[in-house]
Amino acid sequence: MNKEKISKSVIRRLPRYYRFLSELEEQNVERVSSGRLAQIMRTTASQVRQDLNCFGGFGHQGYGYSVSTLKSEIIKILGLNNRYKAVLIGAGHIGTAIAAHMKFNKLGFELTGIFDNNEEILGSKINELEISDIKNLEQFCNENKVDVAFLCIPKNAAPEAVKRLYQLGIKSYWNFTHYDIQGDYPDVVVENVHLSDMMMTLCYSMNEGL
């Protein structure tokens, strides 16, 4: 399997496969056909087979897919059992919501530290994790071998934070800022989340439908 040839669109569909397979498993469904999976995914059976064939197929003609086996394989492909160590930078509204409600242990990560520069919230806890002073970031990351950073800070604070993190060897980011990390650090892995862009796209779609 040559991962370089797997398109981003296929990769972005994998979490949906995982989610729907989890729902089928909860319903005690043992196997599912490509047609049924396509119906759930709102795509075609051919697309389902093409997607899964990128990683080896996993199905049998006339039998379909074992729900539990396929789910396990997708867990391996996505790396959800890796438990990458993460730090969250910025304990404002978005950062607090993420730290409080995301089920990191089911998504391949372990949130090990939360950092901020607001003295009023330092020492308080979110899900038993204490909010630490950003001044202590280097020491914490070195001691805990952090793999990834979740950035929930203003855009103007992001370049300095990423510079510090990059110098620590951290090259993976979940980025809620509007800072273009890869523009300055082409070798990093970034998943950008622009909530305002998503809302504007929604607004466009609604406008087009009027």
N, C-alpha and C positions, 0 to 999 in steps of 0.2 A: 504493500500500500504506500503510495507516494502522497504524503500529506500536502505537499506543495501544490498538487493539482486539484485538491478539494476546494471548491469555491466557498467564499464567505457566506453566500446565501444558504448553502447546505449546512454549514456550521451553525448558522443562526436559527435553523429549523430544529436542530437537535434538542434544545431545551423544551420545545413544544412536544416533541416525541416523548421525552422523559415525563413531562407533566401529564399527558394523556394516558401514557402507559401506567403511570402511578394511579390514575383514577380507575383504569380498568382493573388493576390489581386489587384495589380497594373493593371493587364490585365482584371479586372472586372470579374474574374472567381469566381462563388459563391460556387461551390462544386467540389470535386475531389474524384475519386475512389482510392482505395489502389493500383490498377494496374497502373493508370496514375501517381500517386505519386511515385510509385516504378520505373517507367520508367524515371522520372525526376531525381530521386535519384541514378539511376544506380544500383538498387538492386532488390529484389523480393517483390511481393505483400505480401507474407507470412512474410517476414522480417519487412515490414512496420507495419503490423497488430501486430506482436509480440512486436515491439518497443513501439507502442502506447498503447498496452494493459498493459504494465508495469505501466502506469499512469491512467488507467481507460478505455481505448479504444477510446471513443469520436465519433465512427462511427456508422452507421446503415446499416444493410444488404440491398442491393438494392438501397441505397441512396448515400453511400459514406460518405465523411467528408465535413462539412461546412468549407470552407477555413477560413473565419473570426473567427469562433468559435475555430477551431483547432489552429490557430495562437495565439489567446488570451490565450488558455490553455497552450501552449508552453511558452509564455511570463511569465505566472505565475510559471510554473515548473522551468524555468531557473532563475527566480527572476529578470527579466529585468526591473521591475517597482520598485525596491528597492531603487535605488539612493544611493548606498553605498558611503560614503565619502572617497576619495582617495588622497594620496599624491604621487608625482613623485619625486624620488631621482635620480638626475643626468640629467643635461640639456645639454648634449653633442649632437652629431648628432642623435643618436637613440631616446634619451629622447625628444629632440626638435621635431622630426618628429611625435612621438606619441602624444605629447601634442598638436601639431598643427593640426593634421589630424584625430585623432580618434574621433568618435561620441559617446562620453562617455554616454550622456544622453539616448541614444537608447540601450545601452549595460548594463544597470543596475548600472552605476557609476556616480559620480559627482567629477570631478577633482577640488580639493579645494586649493591645494598648490603645488609649484614646488621648489625644493631645490638643491643647488649646493654649492661647496666651491671655485669656480673660481671667484675671485673678479672682473674680467673683465666683467662678464656677470650679476653680481648681480644687481638687480634693473631694468633690461630690462624685457620686457613682451612677453609672448607667448599667443595669444588669450585672451588678457586682464588680464592674470594672471602674477603677478610679480615674478621673480625668487628671492627667498629669501636665506639668508645665512643658511647653514646647522646647524650652531650654535643655531639657533632659533627653531629647529625641535621640541624639547620637549614642549616648550611653545605653539607652534601652534597646535600640536596634542592634547594637553590637552584642549585647548580652543575650538577646532572644532570637538572633538570626532571622530577622524579619524578611519575608519574601515579597510583599506587596503593600502598597499604600492606597487608602481610600481618601481622596481629597475633597473636602467639603468646606472650603475656605473661599474668600473673595478672590477674584482674578488677580488683583494687584499683589496679593500675598503668595500666589501660587509659584511664580518663578523661583523665589528664594527657597521655598519649602522643597520644591523638586530638586533644586541644586544640591541641597543638603542630603536629601534622600538618595539621589543619584551617586553622590560621592560615597555613600554608604554601601553602594552596590545594588541598590533596589531599582529594578528596571521594569516593574509591572505596576500599573496604576488604574484605579477606577476613578475617573475624573469627572467631578461635578462642577468644576470651574469652566470658564471659557478660555482658559490658557491652552494654547496649542503646544503641548508637550513635545510631540514628535517633530515639530518644526525646529526645536533646539536640540533634541536628543533622538535622532533617527533610529537608534537601536533599541528603543524601549517598546514595550507592549502596553497599549492603552485602550481602554474601553471608555469612550466619552459619553456622558449623559448630559444633554442640553434640554432641560425641561421646557424652557421658553421656546426653543426651536420646535419641539414636539407640539406645543400648544398652537404655534403659528401654522404648522402643517395641518393640524386639526381644523383650525379656522379656515384655511384655504379649502379643505375638502368640504366643509359645511357651506362655504360661500359658493363653490362650484355646483353644489347640489340645489341651490336656491333658484 
